[in-house]
Amino acid sequence: MNQFVLGIIIVNVLTSIKGFNEPIFLDRYKFQVSKILKGEKLRMVTSGFLHVDWMHLGFNMYALYLFGDIVAGFMGNVYFLIIYLGSLLAGNMYSIYYHKNESYYSAVGASGAVSGILYAAILLYPDMTLMLFPLPIPIPAYIFGVGYLIYSIYGMKKQLGNIGHSAHLGGAIGGFTLTILFIPNLIFKHPLMVGLLAVPILLLLLFGDKLKNL
């Protein structure tokens, strides 16, 4: 396992455990719209290293373990870190934009960052297959990516579950954009795959502000 990825996982685990044990610490550094709009910008980063429980933490860290190695191994540790942190910020920035009129809205988790790493891995290795639990059916990575985006858009509109769908979407957009910026020849190497992944992102950017009115 890449030691740099392992380091990010350790930071997430230690910070989250502190949040489990100290509610005041969790409240001070979680993502909260009203606090961030009043100037507490540090929450945009710190919230990405906190989780609500062990299942939430375990799921995100397992996904990071699976896909972080792919990205760091192909692009190197520095680019991995840029994509990870850039996707984290992109996820929270989109959450602020989408929930700007909901001062009570709060969230924690590395989901935005992990979504960005997932999308980077899909762009780098579109031929790999993924299986969506509990269905034991292998799915091409780029099809999984498109489905993930569409589900997240639907989940954000319908407010499905206690899940930060807006952070997932923003993180995926961040990972997609940064990976293409760093390796632009992916557009010519896999044009169909890049195009399929780009369509729901473009639709979201163009019409996402109208979702609440539908």
C-alpha positions, 0 to 999 in steps of 0.5 A: 500500500502506498505510504502516502495514502496510508498517511491520509487514512491515518489522519482521517482515523485519528481525527474522526476518533477524537470527534467520536469522543469529543462532541465539542471538537466535532461541532467546532470543525464540522461543515456548517453553512451558517458558520462558514458564511460568517467567516469560519473557512477552516471548516471547509477543510477540517470537516473532510477529516471527520466522520459521524461513526465507524461505518461512515469512516470505514466505508470512506477509508476502504474506498480510499484504500482501493482507489488511492493506490491507483491514483498515487501509483499512476500520478505520484504522491503530489498529484494525488494530494492535490486531487484529494484536497482539491476534490474535498474543497470542490465538494464543500464549495458545491455544498455551500452553493447548493445549501446557501439558504439552509443555515442549519445544514451541516455535514462531515466526511471525506466523501467529496475527496474520495469521490474525486479520487474515484473519478480520477481512478476511473479516468486513468483506468476506464477498462477496470470493472467494479461491482456494486454491492450486493449485485455480483455483476461486474460493471465497467468503471466509466458506466459505474461513474455515470450511474454514480453521478446520476444517482447523486443528482437524484439523491440531492434533489430528493434528499435521500438518506443522511448523505451529503450528495452535494459533496459527492457531486462537487468532489467528483467534478473536482477529481474529473477536472483536475485529472483532465487538467493534469493529463489532457491527452486522456480526452484523445485516448478515451474520448467516449468515456470522457464524454460520457462522464462529462455529460452529467457534470455539464448538465449539473453545472448548467441546470443544477440551480434549478433542481430545487424548483423541479 
